[in-house]
Amino acid sequence: MVTLEDMSQYLDEFLADARDRIDSLSNAILTLEKIVKEGGSEEEKTELINQIFRDAHTLKGTAATMGFMKLSETAHKMENIFDAIRNSQLELTPELVDLVLDFLDAIDAMVNNIEESGNEGDVDVSDLFERADEFLGGSKKEIKPEEKPKEAEKKEEKVAEEVPSAEGKVYYIKVKFQKDAPLKGVRAFLILSDLEERGEVIWTNPGREIIENGNLEGDVVEFRIVSETPKEELETVIKRHPEVESVEIVEEKKKEEAGEKAVEGKEYVVRVYFQPDTPLKGPRSYLILNDLEKIGEILSTNPSRQDIEEGNLIENKFFEVVLRTSESKEKISEILKKHPDVLNFTITEKEEEKKEEKKEAKKQPPKQPKKPPIIETPKVKISRVIKIDVGHLDKLMNLVGELVITKGRLEQIGERLGDRELFEALSTLSRLLTELQDEIMEMRLTPIAEVFNKFPRMVRDLARKMGKEVEFVMEGADIEVDRTILEKLGDALVHLLRNAVDHGIEPPEERVKLGKPRAGRVELIAKREKNHVVIIVRDDGRGIDPEKVKRKAVERGLITPEEAANLSDEEAINLIFLPGFSTADKVTDVSGRGVGMDVVKEVVKSMNGSISVQTEVGKGTTFILKLPISMAIIQALLIRVEDETYAIPINNILETIEVDPSILKTVGGKPVIVLRGEIIPVIMLHELFGLPAPQVDRFPAIIVDHGAQKVAIGVDELLHKRDIVIKSLGKFLSNVRGFAGATILGDGSVVLIIDIGGLLGGGYSG
């Protein structure tokens, strides 16, 4: 009996698995709809339908095992729909896809309720069930899990005797769980589901119904599977499940391969003893008989073969086999030793056995020896995964940050004292600290797919709502970023994708008139570049008209007509990031309220990243987000302006140069430098801070990438590179333009971290 306490230990794992299944189902359903619409291959369709069916089946089973019957029944109803599709009784129409997605919404709502309150809540699924029944109509009689006919149960019990239809090798698999592992039924069901994805499971012990209902009582579950998957891969798949103590996989010969011809050689009487309390003696005996048949011919058994295979042994602990084989006793011994729970065995030639029987006629039947030979079972290396609250990782990251600050302090002391031994110790400390920092960073990395997987459904729903046809493409979902960045990234991408569908993609009729495909294309791409991740959101729609942007900005009072007249096209397009700006002609629930792009820019700024826009009227728009992989500890260049020290993140800097009169020029009254044939405008950091610019001929400068334009920023002095810990400026200073946060140096001084994008791109934000 599973208690609530047992269940709570696995609740997080169930919720995580359920959410993965929901995302997998959503994306598979949308992919299937696309294939049906565009005329994909039958093989692709079948594979996707099977995947959807398996995910729904697994979700149904795990929910039932955890006691969430309402969720289980909802998943079961959805499973029935895809069973009808699989059997060609239902056609996958957009309306049917809408229904299935509504089922997923209901399941998602239940999962959220379970997380909050421990139960599915009052999610009403009666309307969904009615709509499902309308689609199903009389296509087939639904069989509920608890109503499975007895004939089917009998068939399952005898399935081991059936000839498998799948191609591949036959494997016997024994999985042993740790003795104190709760909810072994959940584990067994998930392992069964994984094996079914890789072949045909032709036998289970206990029966399939027991496993699917999560009623496993012992520590061992056994399977027989026909699969083309390599033995090693099957073992890896099973071992990834927590609390699996050991896995044994034995390849068996198919009956037709064994042959029926007589075998020449000696006859042996083989007696095999099990531990008295050995579980599942029948399947173990079957495997021993199977192995003995591989090296010879079994002439007789005691008790009958059927009794042996059912576990009805002599005195409930041993059986005898008369084996004719050309192999030696040692070979037979090797085969028997590899089987677990065999306590002892004897191997006697038939002639010797007869002589021995005459001598021992008046004696009792032979008993097992007092000192049976020790049979060593190979130890299995157990892979363990420990679940840790992310709060602990955050605290660990903060502690490493404090160590980085302390290391900086020690380096300053070392420089002042000039002690060689201290320098050597600091060098070792620095190396160890870097390794520790890298390991913790690695622990915090999460695949960006966790955010990306939500978007295919969102784009489809939005396109259908607006009467548009949209082809949505995602790439690079396997790239990993820090979980802090991942949490913030979702909101920004939601705004960009909604804008792409709403503002960018034209209605189908308009696109046809323009000579474009009816379906617009929206792309979401993630790429890794050194210590950055680049996110690209691209559409092939209308593009952004700079003149329309200027006009709207003037109408809304964000800039004056004079300022608008002096703006370049690039500067005009950047106006879309101003608070309160919108080009929508009417307010909808999608856009037009003047929020969106300013939110995106603030989110990107808070992550110490940059955003740029590339657009062409009639061709489409591309937004490029450049973000650090991690934002906890970064490398920065310390610079001096007048008497203050500031930090600029290294990932914002292209290069540093010394500006002198030979490269400093004036174009249109503004200073520029000519670097390798490229004209780059020069801005003194003093000016951006509202300070008087120094009148000097030579000064150091950093070259930064500001959208499509490089800019040289002049400073008074370049100091040195440091690992710094980013600290928030707090709620009251969060709106200060041009600063991404602050850090503490080794000497205890507080240094502001400059946000180059904010300083250069905030000309109209006040």
Secondary structure, DSSP 8 states (H G I E B T S, - for coil): ---HHHHHHTHHHHHHHHHHHHHHHHHHHHHHHHHHHHT--HHHHHHHHHHHHHHHHHHHHHHHHTT-HHHHHHHHHHHHHHHHHHTTSS---HHHHHHHHHHHHHHHHHHHHHHHHSS--S---HHHHHHHHHHHTTSS----GGG--HHHHHHHHTGGGS---S-SEEEEEEEEE-TT-S-HHHHHHHHHHHHHTTSEEEEEES-HHHHHTT---SSEEEEEEEESS-HHHHHHHHHTSTTEEEEEEEEE--HHHH--S---SEEEEEEEEE-TT-S-HHHHHHHHHHHHHHHEEEEEEES-HHHHHTT--BTTTEEEEEEEESS-HHHHHHHHHTSTTEEEEEEEEHHHHHHHHHHTTTS------SS------------------HHHHHHHHHHHHHHHHHHHHHHHHHHHH--HHHHHHHHHHHHHHHHHHHHHHHHHEEETHHHHTTHHHHHHHHHHHTT--EEEEEE-TT-EEEHHHHHHHHHHHHHHHHHIIIIIS--HHHHHHTT--SSEEEEEEEEEETTEEEEEEEE-S----HHHHHHHHHHTTSS-HHHHHH--HHHHHGGGGSTT----SS--SSS-SS-SHHHHHHHHHHTT-EEEEEEETTTEEEEEEEEES-SSEEEEEEEEETTEEEEEEGGGEEEEEEE-TTTEEEETTEEEEEETTEEEEEEEHHHHTT------S-EEEEEEEETTEEEEEE-SEEEEEEEEE-B---TTTTT-TTEEEEEE-TTS-EEEEE-HHHHHH-TT--
